[in-house]
């Protein structure tokens, strides 16, 4: 069979400013940040609750924190856990860890105590940077993990004195109780900033040294640490900045948390580029997002679909002057085509971009063009220097044009492997290709479309049901706001499954058996009979991760016993 993937049909649809191959500077994160500070010392790096922090100030603050990390005895490649929302201390933590020659791992506030203890121990984390409102989550696992030091910041750090005092007194700024931990050092971030000198810190690093250890969701077992190198991340930085034409005079707004690879990418790529960023402590606060858009006029906006859905419910969002907004990007979950039309009626036609990334790929590998033709429901085309092919997961044969197959990726942004997981690494990385576990199809123009996760595919009496395709059909029903389909064991047919759907109805639509029958009748007109769900469960909201991705594994648990 002719290898359509090696022909790279996507190249003919690249924006003219994007070459198939890029030239890369073999500079580490810390080196690139130092150059940015030298170029733009007084430029605003971070905007936080009305306070502007310059690149020079970010450099000085991160030097103080890096000094403290080294004072605690951490050596090259030791791991620092970053357990905070998107407040200045988190950005400083990312930079300081790099200056100290260490590796950071993002610790989600949504981790259970068991998951938190696993990640801390598996990554061999030595020091944790957290915030007082989350301190109890660290205290809860203190006797189960071997970290030695906890640095505790506050939401009010970096705010003017009067605003800080009044905010706490009026309880407009959340605070948390901080106590001593047996056998551990607990110190306030403010104390570190006061005690440590601000002179430069720069532990020598090479482009092949590790930079981050970011953990993937443990859907098939305990979470695994994807070990990313400076080269993986910094080359992906070059790919993304070029593809999206991100410039130093841009103003970035992202609700992606820095403890997630998507937020870490946006945050790190731009802060080493001279681009101003607006800090978003609470991504679910739609009124905050609307206010900062109105006040600071960001030039681009990056979020998960659920954040956009909430914004689109607000009349004040639709009334905003978005003339400064060049583009809006969505990632981490599919965005229904009909919802794209609704969003673009506010942000402007052609200004919505979807992409595809993974923790294991630093993270971006595929994206719709910034200026060229964007295709609804498509993840776009492979970036420069990135190869894609689709294969049948059972036979390993290449999928024909338009047919589904597992995505295999090769490129400089692909991880070296999972930390201390040789078997998992060997299973994911085979013959130089990353096996993603995601199923997609490619059209004749080289645009890719996610069909499903291999593990989310449902087998109904031998027939394959791709749940994402079913979700896309459901999203077109006028009564449905959100839908997620899963497979559950068929009690009557061992080895087979049944399809079950969790649905959030639009406001004003009544949950009833009649509504279920109405939805099933709609599906019978649009899909094969074996794809029609046996169970429909109406929910007020769907379970989501810290970045708003729908958690199908949780829905599967909820569906147990309903078949």
Helices and strands as residue ranges (DSSP letters): G 9-13, H 29-39, E 44-48, E 51-54, H 55-71, E 79-83, H 88-99, E 103-106, H 113-123, E 125-131, G 132-134, H 135-139, G 142-144, E 149-153, H 161-169, E 185-188, H 189-195, E 210-215, E 225-229, H 230-244, E 251-254, H 261-271, E 276-278, H 286-296, E 300-303, H 305-312, H 315-318, E 327-330, H 337-347, E 352-358, G 359-361, E 363-367, E 381-382, E 386-391, E 405-411, E 417-418, H 422-428, E 429-430, E 433-442, E 448-453, G 454-456, E 458-460, E 463-465, H 467-475, E 480-489, E 497-505, H 513-526, G 529-531, E 535-538, H 552-559
